[in-house]
Amino acid sequence: MFFLYTPSIYGFASAFIFLILAISSFNEDSFLKSAGWMILTMSYIIKHLPKFFILRFVNLFALILLLIGFTIIFYSYSDEIRFLRDLVN
């Protein structure tokens, strides 16, 4: 039985914002920050693609990419946001 999964407009909007942040960090900052934003962009695009039936593996892959992207972003921006340093101390 086919299940029509409609794409989320907010998911595509957030993926577009992440893409803009990736391009701007690629022009200004290091490759690690750019890679983090690109992984977040890819995970949001994969998660919100219109599918004719739900594939758990694709959603699991998007979740893994999302966790990797957030980890890279927190690691590379830890000096600016001082989030990880306060947790350790």
C-alpha positions in Angstrom: 0.0 0.0 0.0 1.5 3.3 -1.0 1.5 6.2 1.4 1.9 9.6 0.0 4.3 11.6 2.1 3.9 15.3 1.5 7.1 17.4 1.8 7.3 19.9 4.6 7.7 23.5 3.5 9.5 24.3 6.8 12.0 21.5 6.2 12.9 22.8 2.8 13.1 26.4 4.2 15.4 25.3 6.9 17.5 23.3 4.4 17.8 26.4 2.3 18.9 28.4 5.3 21.5 25.8 6.2 22.7 25.9 2.6 23.1 29.7 2.7 25.1 29.3 6.0 27.3 26.6 4.4 28.1 28.8 1.5 28.9 31.8 3.6 31.0 29.8 6.0 32.9 28.3 3.1 33.8 31.8 1.9 34.8 33.1 5.3 35.7 30.3 7.7 37.3 26.9 7.8 36.3 23.8 5.9 35.1 22.1 9.1 32.3 24.7 9.7 31.3 24.5 6.1 31.2 20.7 6.2 29.0 20.8 9.3 26.4 23.1 7.6 26.5 21.0 4.4 25.8 17.8 6.4 22.9 19.5 8.1 21.6 20.6 4.7 21.9 17.1 3.3 20.1 15.6 6.3 17.2 18.0 6.0 16.8 17.5 2.3 16.9 13.8 2.6 14.4 13.9 5.5 11.9 16.1 3.7 12.1 14.6 0.2 8.7 13.6 -1.1 8.5 9.8 -1.0 5.8 7.4 -2.2 6.4 5.2 0.7 8.2 5.6 3.9 11.6 4.0 4.0 12.9 3.6 7.5 16.5 3.3 6.3 16.4 6.7 4.5 15.0 8.3 7.6 17.6 6.6 9.8 20.3 7.8 7.5 19.0 11.4 7.7 18.9 11.2 11.5 22.5 10.0 11.6 23.6 12.8 9.2 21.7 15.3 11.4 23.5 14.1 14.6 26.9 14.2 12.8 26.1 17.7 11.5 25.1 19.1 14.9 28.1 17.5 16.5 30.4 19.2 14.0 28.6 22.6 14.4 28.8 22.4 18.2 32.5 21.5 18.1 33.5 24.1 15.6 31.4 26.9 17.1 32.2 26.0 20.7 34.5 29.1 21.2 31.8 31.5 20.0 28.8 30.0 21.9 30.8 28.7 24.9 28.3 25.9 25.3 30.6 22.9 25.4 33.2 24.7 27.6 30.6 25.5 30.2 29.4 21.9 30.2 32.9 20.5 30.8 33.9 23.0 33.6 
